[in-house]
């Protein structure tokens, strides 16, 4: 599974704090997800980050 952070990101950093193996903050302050498939060992944390996003800016693709 892959994730995408849409333009609704408010730069709170929750996703990076929850799953830094998949999410990071860009130089513009917005979050982004890795472009590769999420490794099985990080799927739970990545899903937790998606579910915890306060504005629903993380999508599964």
C-alpha positions in Angstrom: 0.0 0.0 0.0 1.1 3.6 -0.6 0.1 6.9 0.9 -0.3 10.4 -0.4 -0.5 13.6 1.6 -3.0 16.1 -0.1 -3.0 19.9 -0.1 -5.1 19.9 3.1 -2.0 19.3 5.2 -1.7 21.8 8.1 1.9 21.0 8.9 1.2 19.6 12.3 3.9 16.9 12.1 1.7 14.2 13.7 2.3 11.7 10.8 6.1 12.1 10.9 6.0 11.7 14.6 3.9 8.5 14.4 5.6 6.9 11.4 8.9 8.6 10.3 9.7 5.7 8.1 6.9 6.7 5.8 6.2 10.4 6.4 8.5 13.4 6.5 8.2 17.1 6.4 9.3 19.0 3.4 11.2 22.3 3.2 7.9 24.1 2.7 6.6 22.7 6.0 4.1 20.3 4.5 4.2 16.5 5.0 4.9 14.0 2.3 4.9 10.3 2.1 7.5 8.0 0.6 6.8 7.1 -3.0 7.5 3.4 -2.6 5.2 0.7 -1.2 5.1 0.7 2.6 7.0 -2.2 4.1 4.8 -4.6 6.0 6.6 -3.8 9.3 5.5 -0.1 9.0 1.9 -0.7 7.8 0.3 -0.4 11.2 2.1 2.8 12.1 1.4 4.3 8.7 -2.3 3.5 9.1 -2.3 5.0 12.6 -0.7 8.2 11.2 -3.4 8.3 8.5 -6.2 7.8 11.0 -4.8 10.3 13.4 -4.4 13.1 10.8 -6.6 15.9 12.3 -7.6 17.2 8.8 -7.8 13.9 6.9 -5.0 14.9 4.6 -3.5 11.5 4.2 -5.0 9.2 1.6 -4.3 5.6 0.6 -3.4 5.1 -3.0 
